[in-house]
Amino acid sequence: MKAYFIGGGIGSLAGAAFMIRDAQVPGRDIVIYEAQPLVGGSLDGALLASGAYSLRGGRMLTTDHYECTWDLLSSIPSLEHPGLSVRDETIAFNLENPAHSQARLVDRNRFKIDVTHMGFSARDRLELLRLTEASEETLGNSRITDWLSPKFFESNFWYMWQTTFAFQPWHSAVELKRYLHRFMNEFPRIETLAGVKRTVYNQYDAIVRPLADWLKQQGVQFVRGTAVTDMMLEEEGGRVRVRQLMLDRDGRTANVRLEDGDLVFFQNGSMTDASSLGTMTEPPPHLTKKDSRGWALWETIAQGRPEFGNPSAFNTSIPESYWLSFTVTCRDPRFFDKMAAFSGNRAGTGGLVTFRDSNWLMSVVLYHQPHFAGQPKDVQVFWGYALHPDRVGDFVAKPMSECGGADILNELCGHLNFDRDMFETATCIPCRMPYITSMFLPRSLADRPLPVPKNSINLAFVSQFVEIPDDVVFTVEYSVRAAQMAVYQLMKVDRPVPPVTRHDRSLAVIFATLEKAFA
């Protein structure tokens, strides 16, 4: 048999690894198609031709969760530390660089807000409890604002929870409920982010590169610059089988015929589809799915097949799903030095610093340096993002979506009251992501397919847009778990998928959460 993976993101890479490790499939019988020059999908990070660095985002990990991810990374050798796995390497790094934020929220006067108190009223507590305990059937496709009053969205808790996980008030109540349960043990320490674990470098260098290198050593075939544009599906007694894949490689078409035992794993949808980069002087172009092919295949095969999900629930409202991030390459240590003095955290130990009163709702994070493999010692890189890029800035008189990197740095300096010349030699690369929180949009249960739909014979879905009970999207774990579930089911692997750890059923966690809620 052969296994074909459509898309080269973490779901496909993980799925290929599980097939080799747990289903004993030879790597030479696995093919990964990727339209872009590099694999890794949303876990990116690169040195641009301009000499500046860019990454769309940074994923937080925790050792109390991410069960499938750690299971995977325990089998992948480190590229820099012989004898250690990527899991070992990551845990050792975090023991040396523990997170404990001392400047989680900053107000308009550059005052570090006391965030030991969540800022709840009695009504806030009751409403939050009601949402947390409501069934998903009751919540349906309602929004967070349908369950919580306006004052709740002014609490310290909301500003911290929102910016940690990138929620908006108009997002799905079901998804917020899932996050509150999955990360209940993080609630008592949300102000310090003490539970957060970081990778040694950005996730491309720290996870994708060693994983892809291991897969290549096993003989996995990576076919880059190739898009799968369609599938030929046939019905067999009410069930569906993929019989053929249609490819587009640099404008040349080709077909791949599948035999009876062959399998297809499809990364349906993409939260970073139609992303675009700006420059110091120009904002990122405003792209949509019309400018890319990231959603087209899912839309095609889902027509008339409800078991394959409903992509239109996620990709038809860009104003509700987009935000902007930015990567700053510093060639002068003054900003990092001043931020360490202001925050009380050296780079890599503080996590997000959110400017609570920012019209853009801007946050920045200073990573441990170097953040890129091969990064020069005299260069430092940090990342930031804003949840309201459509609003006019406090110090720049236009929306962030219309700003180049220089404007963004001016806005940042305004909130910190730092001299603008601090960034005289810096380069800021803005990035627009129109679908970045599309998986948080209100949805019905059937809008996301199961990793292996009930009517599927040889097709599985491995992405942020599948249905996995109790787990939370917008995490590396969700894609890895979907891949592990899909591989184990189709290959009949006699090994359990690591279960979701239910911290919300721990009495100690429940009591600590209640104590924090009433602080």
Residue pairs with C-beta under 8 A, 6 or more apart in sequence:
1 25
1 29
1 259
1 261
1 262
1 263
2 29
2 30
2 31
2 258
2 259
2 262
2 263
3 15
3 16
3 19
3 25
3 29
3 30
3 31
3 262
3 263
3 264
3 265
4 31
4 33
4 245
4 256
4 258
4 262
4 263
4 264
4 265
5 12
5 15
5 16
5 30
5 31
5 32
5 33
5 264
5 265
5 267
5 462
6 12
6 33
6 228
6 245
6 264
6 265
6 266
6 267
6 297
7 32
7 33
7 34
7 41
7 266
7 267
7 270
7 463
8 32
8 33
8 34
8 36
8 38
8 39
8 40
8 41
8 222
8 224
9 39
9 40
9 41
9 42
9 43
9 267
9 270
9 463
9 479
10 40
10 41
10 42
10 43
10 207
10 208
10 211
10 476
10 479
10 480
11 41
11 265
11 267
11 462
11 463
11 479
11 480
11 482
11 483
12 32
12 39
12 41
12 265
12 267
12 462
12 483
13 32
13 39
13 40
13 208
13 211
13 212
13 215
14 68
14 72
14 211
14 462
14 479
14 480
14 483
14 484
15 265
15 460
15 462
15 483
15 484
15 486
15 487
16 27
16 30
16 32
16 215
16 220
17 72
17 75
17 76
17 211
17 214
17 215
18 72
18 483
18 484
18 487
18 488
18 493
19 25
19 30
19 487
19 491
20 26
20 27
20 30
20 215
20 218
20 220
21 75
22 487
22 488
22 491
22 493
22 495
23 487
23 488
23 491
23 493
25 491
26 218
26 219
27 215
27 217
27 218
27 219
27 220
28 219
28 220
28 221
30 215
30 219
30 220
30 221
31 220
31 221
31 223
32 39
32 215
32 220
32 221
32 222
32 223
33 223
33 226
33 227
33 228
33 245
33 247
34 222
34 223
34 224
34 225
34 226
35 224
35 225
35 226
35 227
35 293
36 224
36 225
37 224
37 225
38 44
38 46
38 204
38 224
39 208
39 212
39 222
39 224
40 203
40 204
40 208
40 212
41 267
41 270
41 272
42 56
42 57
42 270
42 271
42 272
43 59
43 203
43 204
43 207
43 208
43 476
44 55
44 56
44 202
44 204
44 272
45 53
45 54
45 55
45 201
45 202
45 203
45 204
45 205
45 371
45 372
46 53
46 54
46 55
46 204
47 53
47 372
47 374
48 54
48 277
48 429
50 279
50 427
51 329
51 427
52 327
52 329
52 427
52 429
53 327
53 329
53 371
53 372
53 375
53 381
53 429
54 277
54 327
54 429
54 431
55 202
55 204
55 327
55 383
56 272
56 275
56 325
56 431
56 433
56 436
57 325
57 383
57 385
57 436
58 198
58 202
58 203
58 365
58 367
58 383
59 203
59 475
59 476
60 164
60 193
60 196
60 197
60 198
61 69
61 90
61 196
61 197
61 198
61 199
61 476
62 183
62 186
62 195
62 196
62 197
63 70
63 91
63 94
63 197
64 185
64 186
64 195
64 501
64 503
65 182
65 183
65 477
65 501
65 503
66 475
66 476
66 477
67 477
67 481
67 498
67 499
67 500
67 501
68 477
68 480
68 481
68 484
68 497
68 498
69 476
69 477
69 480
70 87
71 484
71 498
72 211
72 480
72 484
73 85
73 86
73 87
73 90
73 207
74 85
74 86
74 87
74 88
75 85
76 85
76 86
76 87
76 210
76 211
76 214
77 84
77 85
77 86
77 210
77 214
78 84
78 85
78 86
78 88
78 89
78 210
79 209
79 210
79 213
80 89
80 200
81 88
81 89
84 92
86 206
86 207
86 210
86 211
89 200
90 197
90 199
90 200
90 206
91 197
93 198
93 199
93 200
93 368
94 197
94 198
97 198
97 348
97 349
97 368
98 194
98 349
99 192
99 193
99 194
99 195
99 196
99 197
99 198
99 349
99 350
99 351
100 192
100 193
100 194
100 345
100 349
100 350
101 191
101 192
101 193
101 343
101 345
101 349
101 350
101 351
101 352
101 353
102 112
102 192
102 343
102 344
102 345
102 350
103 112
103 342
103 343
103 344
103 345
103 350
103 353
104 113
104 115
104 160
104 191
104 192
104 193
104 351
104 352
104 353
104 354
105 112
105 113
105 115
105 156
105 159
105 160
105 354
105 356
106 112
106 113
106 353
106 354
106 355
106 356
106 415
106 416
107 113
107 356
107 357
108 355
108 356
108 357
108 394
108 415
110 342
110 415
110 416
110 417
112 343
113 156
113 356
115 156
115 160
115 191
116 191
116 519
117 156
117 519
118 155
118 156
118 157
118 516
118 517
118 519
119 154
119 155
119 156
119 157
120 128
120 152
120 155
120 157
120 517
120 518
121 151
123 149
123 151
124 148
124 149
124 151
124 152
124 155
125 517
125 518
127 147
127 148
127 149
127 152
128 148
128 152
128 180
128 517
130 147
131 139
131 144
131 147
131 148
131 173
131 176
131 177
131 180
132 177
132 180
132 181
134 147
134 173
134 177
136 174
136 177
136 445
139 147
139 173
139 174
139 177
140 174
140 444
141 172
141 174
141 442
141 443
141 444
142 172
142 173
142 174
142 442
143 169
143 170
143 171
143 172
143 173
143 442
144 167
144 168
144 169
144 170
144 171
144 172
144 173
144 176
145 169
145 170
146 173
147 173
148 169
152 158
153 169
156 191
157 190
159 354
159 356
160 190
160 191
160 354
161 167
161 179
161 190
162 168
162 387
163 352
163 354
163 361
163 363
163 387
164 190
164 193
164 352
165 179
165 474
166 323
166 385
166 387
166 436
166 437
166 440
166 474
167 175
167 176
167 179
167 437
167 440
168 320
168 387
168 437
168 440
170 320
170 442
171 320
171 437
171 440
171 441
171 442
172 440
172 441
172 442
172 443
173 442
174 442
174 443
175 439
175 440
175 472
175 473
178 470
178 471
178 472
179 472
180 187
181 470
181 502
181 504
182 470
182 471
182 472
182 500
182 503
182 504
183 472
183 503
184 503
184 504
184 509
184 510
184 513
185 195
185 503
185 506
185 509
185 512
186 195
187 512
187 513
187 516
187 517
188 509
188 512
188 513
188 515
188 516
189 195
193 351
193 352
196 351
198 348
198 367
198 368
199 206
199 207
200 206
200 368
201 370
201 371
201 372
201 373
202 367
202 371
202 372
203 476
205 372
205 373
207 476
209 373
212 222
215 222
216 222
223 249
225 249
225 250
226 247
226 248
226 249
227 247
227 248
227 249
227 293
228 245
228 246
228 247
228 248
228 297
229 246
229 247
229 248
229 253
229 293
229 296
229 297
230 245
230 246
230 297
230 300
230 301
231 242
231 244
231 245
231 246
231 264
231 297
231 300
231 301
231 459
232 242
232 243
232 244
232 245
232 246
233 240
233 241
233 242
233 243
233 301
233 459
234 240
234 241
234 243
236 457
238 455
239 455
239 456
239 457
240 305
240 453
240 455
240 456
240 457
240 459
241 456
241 457
241 458
241 459
242 258
242 262
242 264
242 458
242 459
243 257
243 258
244 255
244 256
244 257
244 258
245 255
245 256
245 258
245 264
246 253
246 254
246 255
247 253
247 254
247 255
247 256
258 264
258 458
262 458
263 458
263 459
263 460
263 490
263 491
264 458
264 459
264 460
265 460
265 461
265 462
265 483
265 486
265 487
266 297
266 298
266 459
266 460
266 461
266 462
266 463
267 461
267 462
267 463
268 297
268 298
268 308
268 309
268 311
268 449
268 461
268 463
268 465
268 466
269 294
269 295
269 298
269 311
269 314
269 315
269 435
269 438
269 439
269 463
269 464
269 465
270 294
270 295
270 435
270 463
271 433
271 435
271 436
271 437
271 438
271 439
271 464
271 474
272 433
272 435
272 436
273 289
273 292
273 294
273 295
273 315
273 434
273 435
274 287
274 288
274 289
274 291
274 292
274 294
274 433
274 434
274 435
275 284
275 287
275 431
275 432
275 433
275 434
276 284
276 285
276 286
276 287
276 431
276 432
277 284
277 429
277 430
277 431
278 284
278 285
278 403
278 404
278 405
278 429
278 430
278 431
278 432
279 404
279 405
279 429
280 404
280 405
280 406
280 427
280 428
281 404
281 405
281 406
282 404
283 401
283 402
283 403
283 404
283 430
283 432
284 324
284 430
284 431
284 432
285 432
286 401
286 432
286 434
287 432
287 434
288 318
288 434
289 295
289 296
289 315
289 435
294 435
295 311
295 315
298 308
298 309
298 311
298 465
299 311
299 312
301 308
302 308
302 309
302 310
302 311
305 455
306 446
307 449
307 450
307 453
307 454
307 455
307 456
308 449
308 453
308 461
309 446
309 447
309 448
309 449
309 461
309 465
309 466
310 443
310 444
310 446
310 447
311 465
313 441
313 442
313 443
313 444
313 447
314 321
314 435
314 438
314 439
314 441
314 443
314 447
314 465
315 321
315 435
315 438
317 441
318 434
318 435
319 390
320 437
320 441
321 434
321 435
321 436
321 437
321 438
321 440
321 441
322 389
322 432
322 433
322 434
322 435
322 436
322 437
323 385
323 386
323 387
323 388
323 389
323 433
323 436
323 437
324 385
324 386
324 389
324 400
324 401
324 430
324 431
324 432
324 433
325 383
325 384
325 385
325 386
325 430
325 431
325 433
326 383
326 384
326 385
326 405
326 408
326 428
326 429
326 430
326 431
327 381
327 382
327 383
327 428
327 429
327 431
328 381
328 382
328 383
328 384
328 405
328 409
328 423
328 426
328 427
328 428
328 429
329 379
329 380
329 381
329 426
329 427
329 428
329 429
330 336
330 379
330 380
330 381
330 382
330 423
330 425
330 426
331 378
331 379
331 425
331 426
332 422
332 423
332 424
332 425
332 426
333 380
334 422
335 380
335 382
335 418
335 422
335 423
335 426
336 347
336 366
336 369
336 380
336 382
338 416
338 418
338 422
339 347
339 353
339 366
339 416
340 346
340 347
340 366
342 416
343 350
343 353
344 350
345 366
347 366
347 367
347 368
347 369
347 380
347 382
348 366
348 367
348 368
348 369
349 368
350 365
350 366
351 365
352 363
352 364
352 365
353 363
353 364
353 365
354 361
354 362
354 363
355 361
355 362
355 363
355 415
357 394
358 386
358 394
358 411
358 415
359 388
359 391
359 392
359 393
359 394
360 386
360 387
360 388
360 389
360 391
360 393
360 394
360 400
360 411
361 386
361 387
361 388
362 384
362 385
362 386
362 411
362 412
362 415
363 384
363 385
363 386
364 382
364 383
364 384
364 412
365 382
365 383
365 384
366 382
367 381
367 382
367 383
369 375
369 380
369 381
370 376
370 377
370 379
370 381
371 381
372 381
375 381
384 408
384 412
386 400
388 400
389 399
389 400
389 401
389 432
390 399
390 400
390 401
391 399
391 400
392 398
392 399
393 399
393 400
393 403
393 407
393 411
394 411
394 414
394 415
395 410
395 411
395 413
395 414
395 415
396 403
396 407
396 408
396 410
396 411
396 414
398 407
400 407
400 408
400 411
400 430
401 432
403 411
403 430
404 428
404 430
405 427
405 428
405 429
405 430
406 428
408 428
408 430
409 420
409 423
409 426
409 428
410 420
412 418
413 419
413 420
413 422
413 423
437 474
439 464
439 465
439 473
439 474
440 473
440 474
445 467
448 465
448 466
448 467
449 461
449 465
449 466
449 467
450 461
450 466
450 467
451 460
451 461
451 462
451 466
451 467
451 468
451 482
451 483
451 485
451 486
451 489
452 459
452 460
452 461
452 485
452 486
452 489
452 490
453 459
453 461
458 490
460 486
460 487
460 489
460 490
461 482
461 486
462 479
462 482
462 483
462 486
463 479
463 482
464 473
464 474
464 478
464 479
465 473
466 482
468 478
468 481
468 482
468 485
470 500
470 502
471 477
471 478
471 481
471 500
472 478
481 497
484 497
484 498
485 497
487 493
488 495
488 497
503 509
504 510
